Amino acid sequence: MTQPNVLILRAPGTNCDQETGYAFEKAGAKANYHHINQLIESPQLISEAQILCLPGGFSYGDDIAAGKILASQFQSKLSDVIHEFHSAGKLILGICNGFQILIKTGFLLEPTDEGLPATLTWNDSGRFVDRWVNLKSDSSVCVFLKDTDKMYLPIAHAEGKFVPRSDKVLDDLRSSNQLALTYACSNGTGAVDNFNGSTADVAGVCDPTGRIFGLMPHPERFIDRTHHPHWTRLELPEAGDGMKIFRNAVEYFA
């Protein structure tokens, strides 16, 4: 298997870069960590990677809106570089704050004359929520979710409510299999555990190629059975559910 290089991008306020890089390395990749200023000064750094990852955290303190400042830097300084990276058949993953950035840049969902097709806004509760959620996927497109039908992952965000611009946008995303990850029922029964009010229970979205993926849950926080809140009471596989996302990314370049 070819060992892909992963560029883990960080900015002031990013706080999940090391955990995310560790998950990628456990999956067989080589992680390289770069500050956004390094990439702006030397954009050729991205050409050395096969995977670009925007990890979770609170870039620039979410002072304007979650991910907005870093998204603006991408748009003004790195737009051409990112599009070239994706056009070369490479992968882009955005986790939590990274998902917010990908949405606000328009890299994940391409803008139209009306503007961005969707946004991520405040949870219905109006507050930060930190807990575990059940998830399901039936996407036949998303590279990161290959052979994955359900997951149990932790979330930690205040602005994770997915809202499309219109019903037509939602229908188009659904028909193209871009609504890659959704909140699900506990144990497969009862009400959907959609704690933040996301339209259509959306927890993660991919682009039409399936090679750009953004999700609000944190897969890097469940890569080992001991990360599970009930690991001492349940019979669990050695690898946590989140590990599949990182392995799929690495195996894509096999």
Stockholm file with secondary structure:
# STOCKHOLM 1.0

chainA/1-254         MTQPNVLILRAPGTNCDQETGYAFEKAGAKANYHHINQLIESPQLISEAQILCLPGGFSYGDDIAAGKILASQFQSKLSDVIHEFHSAGKLILGICNGFQILIKTGFLLEPTDEGLPATLTWNDSGRFVDRWVNLKSDSSVCVFLKDTDKMYLPIAHAEGKFVPRSDKVLDDLRSSNQLALTYACSNGTGAVDNFNGSTADVAGVCDPTGRIFGLMPHPERFIDRTHHPHWTRLELPEAGDGMKIFRNAVEYFA
#=GR chainA/1-254 SS CCCCEEEEEECTTBCCHHHHHHHHHHTTCEEEEEEHHHHHHCGGGGGGCSEEEECCBCGGGGSSSTTHHHHHHIIIIIHHHHHHHHHTTCEEEEETHHHHHHHHHTSSSCCBTTBCSEEEECCTTSSCEEEEEEEECCCSSCGGGTTCCEEEEEEEESSCEEEESSHHHHHHHHHTTCCCEEECBGGGCSSBCCTTCCGGGEEEEECTTSCEEEESSCGGGCSSGGGSTTTTTSCCCSSCTTHHHHHHHHHTTC
#=GC SS_cons         CCCCEEEEEECTTBCCHHHHHHHHHHTTCEEEEEEHHHHHHCGGGGGGCSEEEECCBCGGGGSSSTTHHHHHHIIIIIHHHHHHHHHTTCEEEEETHHHHHHHHHTSSSCCBTTBCSEEEECCTTSSCEEEEEEEECCCSSCGGGTTCCEEEEEEEESSCEEEESSHHHHHHHHHTTCCCEEECBGGGCSSBCCTTCCGGGEEEEECTTSCEEEESSCGGGCSSGGGSTTTTTSCCCSSCTTHHHHHHHHHTTC
//
